[in-house]
Amino acid sequence: MAVTQADIDALNEAIASGERQVTLGGQSITYRSVDDLIKARADLEAQLAKQLGKTRPRRVYLYQNGRGY
């Protein structure tokens, strides 16, 4: 199933209103908590970005902590 911005908007509306039940693609889904809704939204946003080719390369930062001997 292709992810659309409407799917993400439906999750945003549910998060804002505190509802746990959302209808996406004709299917009604009941989440256990608002935290699960937020995780689902992040997943859909990542899928949509991948579909649109808007993924950024991952950056890795290395930190050194110590006296530097």
Secondary structure as the mmCIF struct_conf table of DSSP 4:
data_model
#
loop_
_struct_conf.conf_type_id
_struct_conf.id
_struct_conf.beg_label_comp_id
_struct_conf.beg_label_asym_id
_struct_conf.beg_label_seq_id
_struct_conf.end_label_comp_id
_struct_conf.end_label_asym_id
_struct_conf.end_label_seq_id
HELX_RH_AL_P HELX_RH_AL_P1 GLN A 5 SER A 17
TURN_TY1_P TURN_TY1_P1 GLY A 18 GLY A 18
STRN STRN1 GLN A 21 LEU A 24
TURN_TY1_P TURN_TY1_P2 GLY A 25 GLY A 26
STRN STRN2 GLN A 27 THR A 30
BEND BEND1 ARG A 32 SER A 33
HELX_RH_AL_P HELX_RH_AL_P2 VAL A 34 LEU A 52
TURN_TY1_P TURN_TY1_P3 GLY A 53 GLY A 53
HELX_LH_PP_P HELX_LH_PP_P1 THR A 55 ARG A 58
BEND BEND2 GLY A 66 GLY A 66
#
